[in-house]
Amino acid sequence: MDREYWRRRWREGRIGFHQEAIDPHLLRHLPGLADRVGAAHPPLRTLVPLCGKSRDLLWLGEEGHRVTGVEIAPEACALCASEQQLSPLSPPAGAERAWRRDLPGGGRLDLLQGDILDLPTPSPDGEGDAGPGWDLIWDRAALIALPARLRPRYAGHLWECLRPGGAMLLVTAEDDSAEREGPPHSVPAGEVDRLYPEAERTELERYEQDRSDGDLTTFTIVVHSLIRPAR
Ligand SMILES: C[S@@+](CC[C@H](N)C(=O)[O-])C[C@H]1O[C@@H](n2cnc3c(N)ncnc32)[C@H](O)[C@@H]1O
């Protein structure tokens, strides 16, 4: 599962994961998590890994948060920048290209083109009063987009990005077919616990969802909050 795979999918328009609406789990759980994260909201320094051209980015910025999306496929970044009216910016360390849009109400959206694993940790520094690191990470169709061999490195990296006391909102899918070709991949709750051993994990939702791709009829959507204990 490499960059070329994702570039091809974006070029061919095979982006069934993209949602035209704001993710309903984010809408439901952001207020509670913002309360939990405390000190810095708004703006919450919010990282959206493997962001595609998600509409959640702009929505979070419009809510007054400081949002950074990281996306590896140049095709996705170009679409995101044009659809969300971002202006080019000189790229920070770890990014190949960057775009920004300042939003009324103090919110801001940055888009970084690059590999999430190249994003320096912990960042950002000096914004907000809660110390270095991100206040919130929004992982939708990101962990479950990665094959098993890449997940430990990805999760370890994200954990380093999150500030102590910060929160991750994570949506996973589970089914009973470990062999099924992904993405999306099945990532059971037990694996989430192994990937994030220090997290205080709470299941916020668990429900069955119909699948449209054939042999399996349903899979289980699980919404987790992962809190990084304050030091
Ligand atoms: C399943 S899509 C989900 C996109 C977005 N989260 C959404 O909800 O629409 C996964 C995205 O991750 C991007 N991606 C894959 N590996 C990446 C990496 N190592 N760093 C940054 N982006 C990556 C792909 O190009 C693709 O756009």
The ligand as an SDF file (V2000), in Angstrom:
LIG
                    3D

 27 29  0  0  0  0  0  0  0  0999 V2000
   -9.2130    6.0110    2.6540 C   0  0  0  0  0  0  0  0  0  0  0  0
   -8.5870    7.6050    2.2460 S   0  0  0  0  0  0  0  0  0  0  0  0
   -9.3640    8.5990    3.5050 C   0  0  0  0  0  0  0  0  0  0  0  0
   -9.3120   10.0790    3.2610 C   0  0  0  0  0  0  0  0  0  0  0  0
   -9.9970   10.9240    4.3480 C   0  0  0  0  0  0  0  0  0  0  0  0
   -9.5490   10.5810    5.6880 N   0  0  0  0  0  0  0  0  0  0  0  0
  -11.4980   10.8480    4.2540 C   0  0  0  0  0  0  0  0  0  0  0  0
  -12.1310   10.5290    5.2720 O   0  0  0  0  0  0  0  0  0  0  0  0
  -12.0560   11.1310    3.1970 O   0  0  0  0  0  0  0  0  0  0  0  0
   -6.9000    7.4770    2.7840 C   0  0  0  0  0  0  0  0  0  0  0  0
   -6.0460    8.6420    2.2970 C   0  0  0  0  0  0  0  0  0  0  0  0
   -4.7540    8.5550    2.8880 O   0  0  0  0  0  0  0  0  0  0  0  0
   -3.7890    8.9960    1.9740 C   0  0  0  0  0  0  0  0  0  0  0  0
   -2.5180    8.4130    2.4450 N   0  0  0  0  0  0  0  0  0  0  0  0
   -2.1390    7.1140    2.3850 C   0  0  0  0  0  0  0  0  0  0  0  0
   -0.9480    6.9310    2.9870 N   0  0  0  0  0  0  0  0  0  0  0  0
   -0.5760    8.1550    3.4650 C   0  0  0  0  0  0  0  0  0  0  0  0
    0.5490    8.6110    4.1990 C   0  0  0  0  0  0  0  0  0  0  0  0
    1.5430    7.7720    4.5540 N   0  0  0  0  0  0  0  0  0  0  0  0
    0.6270    9.9180    4.5320 N   0  0  0  0  0  0  0  0  0  0  0  0
   -0.3730   10.7690    4.1780 C   0  0  0  0  0  0  0  0  0  0  0  0
   -1.4660   10.3990    3.4690 N   0  0  0  0  0  0  0  0  0  0  0  0
   -1.5630    9.1020    3.1190 C   0  0  0  0  0  0  0  0  0  0  0  0
   -4.2980    8.4860    0.6440 C   0  0  0  0  0  0  0  0  0  0  0  0
   -3.7820    9.1930   -0.4480 O   0  0  0  0  0  0  0  0  0  0  0  0
   -5.8080    8.6940    0.7980 C   0  0  0  0  0  0  0  0  0  0  0  0
   -6.2120    9.9390    0.3000 O   0  0  0  0  0  0  0  0  0  0  0  0
  1  2  1  0
  2  3  1  0
  2 10  1  0
  3  4  1  0
  4  5  1  0
  5  6  1  0
  5  7  1  0
  7  8  2  0
  7  9  1  0
 10 11  1  0
 11 12  1  0
 11 26  1  0
 12 13  1  0
 13 14  1  0
 13 24  1  0
 14 15  1  0
 14 23  1  0
 15 16  2  0
 16 17  1  0
 17 18  1  0
 17 23  2  0
 18 19  1  0
 18 20  2  0
 20 21  1  0
 21 22  2  0
 22 23  1  0
 24 25  1  0
 24 26  1  0
 26 27  1  0
M  CHG  2   2   1   9  -1
M  END
$$$$
